[in-house]
Amino acid sequence: MGMDTPQVTTDILAPALAPGAWTDCDAWTGPATDGGFWSLGLARSDPRVLRDVPLPTADTMTVQYERLTSAGLRVRTLPELRDVDAALVAAASPHTRFAKRYNQLMAPCPYRPETALRTS
């Protein structure tokens, strides 16, 4: 699971953690709005399904999903989320704890308009 999805909650993860979630399932994916993914869980480790998947591109999740299914894996999907690859992306969710904390951490730094998040 990516660390750049601070909005993840137990409710969002619940489908993959519920009893029977892995019955007839080999992988769970969590697509990101930018075409990547914020989560990938495999029932059994297999580096071959991960190697050479292009990162980061607008079709990373599509390529990864095709790789998983081509390997014969049965895949289920979690909700699509916006991952935070840059401060400007975080600005799209200005009322989150993440945005508020980001602004606190940036306070001692010189002001840079391109990294400021609006929280009001």
C-alpha positions in Angstrom: 0.0 0.0 0.0 1.3 3.4 -0.9 2.1 6.0 1.7 0.8 8.7 -0.5 -2.9 8.0 0.1 -3.5 9.6 3.5 -7.3 9.3 3.0 -7.3 5.5 3.3 -9.6 4.3 6.0 -10.5 0.9 7.4 -13.8 1.2 5.6 -12.0 1.5 2.3 -9.8 -1.5 3.1 -12.6 -3.6 4.6 -13.5 -5.5 1.4 -10.0 -6.9 1.1 -9.8 -7.7 4.9 -13.2 -9.2 5.4 -13.7 -13.0 6.0 -13.6 -14.7 2.7 -12.1 -11.7 0.9 -9.4 -13.9 -0.6 -11.7 -16.8 -1.5 -11.4 -17.3 -5.3 -9.2 -14.2 -5.4 -5.4 -14.0 -5.9 -4.9 -10.2 -5.9 -6.5 -7.0 -4.7 -5.7 -3.7 -6.5 -6.5 -0.1 -5.5 -6.4 2.1 -8.6 -5.4 5.8 -8.4 -7.0 8.6 -10.3 -3.7 9.4 -12.1 -3.6 5.9 -13.8 -1.4 4.3 -11.2 -2.3 2.3 -8.1 -2.3 3.0 -4.4 -2.5 -0.6 -3.3 -1.7 -4.0 -4.5 -2.0 -7.2 -2.5 -1.0 -10.6 -3.7 -2.1 -13.9 -2.1 1.3 -15.3 -3.0 4.4 -13.4 -3.8 5.4 -13.5 -7.5 7.9 -10.8 -8.6 7.3 -11.7 -12.2 3.9 -9.9 -12.2 5.5 -6.7 -11.0 8.7 -6.5 -13.0 8.9 -3.9 -15.7 5.5 -2.4 -15.1 6.0 1.2 -16.1 6.0 3.7 -13.2 4.6 6.3 -13.1 2.5 6.6 -16.2 -1.1 7.2 -17.0 -1.6 3.5 -17.7 0.4 1.9 -15.0 -2.7 0.3 -13.4 -4.0 -0.9 -16.8 -0.6 -2.6 -17.5 -0.5 -4.0 -14.0 -4.0 -5.4 -14.1 -3.3 -7.0 -17.5 -0.1 -8.5 -16.1 -2.0 -10.0 -13.2 -4.8 -11.4 -15.2 -2.5 -12.7 -17.9 -0.7 -14.7 -15.2 -4.0 -16.3 -14.4 -4.6 -14.4 -11.2 -8.2 -13.6 -10.1 -8.2 -9.9 -9.3 -10.6 -7.8 -7.2 -10.6 -4.0 -7.0 -10.8 -1.5 -4.1 -12.1 2.0 -4.6 -10.2 4.4 -6.8 -8.4 7.1 -4.8 -6.3 10.2 -5.5 -2.7 9.6 -4.5 -0.5 12.5 -3.5 2.5 12.5 -5.8 3.1 16.3 -5.3 2.0 19.1 -3.0 -0.1 20.6 -5.8 -2.1 17.3 -5.9 -2.7 17.5 -2.2 -4.2 21.0 -2.7 -7.2 19.2 -4.3 -8.1 18.0 -0.8 -7.4 21.2 1.3 -9.6 20.3 4.3 -7.9 17.0 5.0 -5.6 16.3 8.0 -2.9 15.7 5.5 -3.2 19.2 4.0 -3.2 20.8 7.4 -0.2 18.8 8.6 1.6 19.6 5.3 1.1 23.3 5.9 2.4 23.0 9.5 5.5 21.3 8.3 6.1 23.8 5.6 5.6 26.8 7.9 9.3 27.1 8.9 10.3 27.0 5.2 10.5 30.0 3.0 7.2 30.7 1.3 6.9 29.0 -2.1 3.5 29.7 -3.7 3.7 26.5 -5.8 3.7 24.4 -2.6 1.2 26.2 -0.5 -2.1 24.4 0.2 -5.3 26.3 0.9 -7.1 25.0 4.0 -9.8 27.6 4.3 
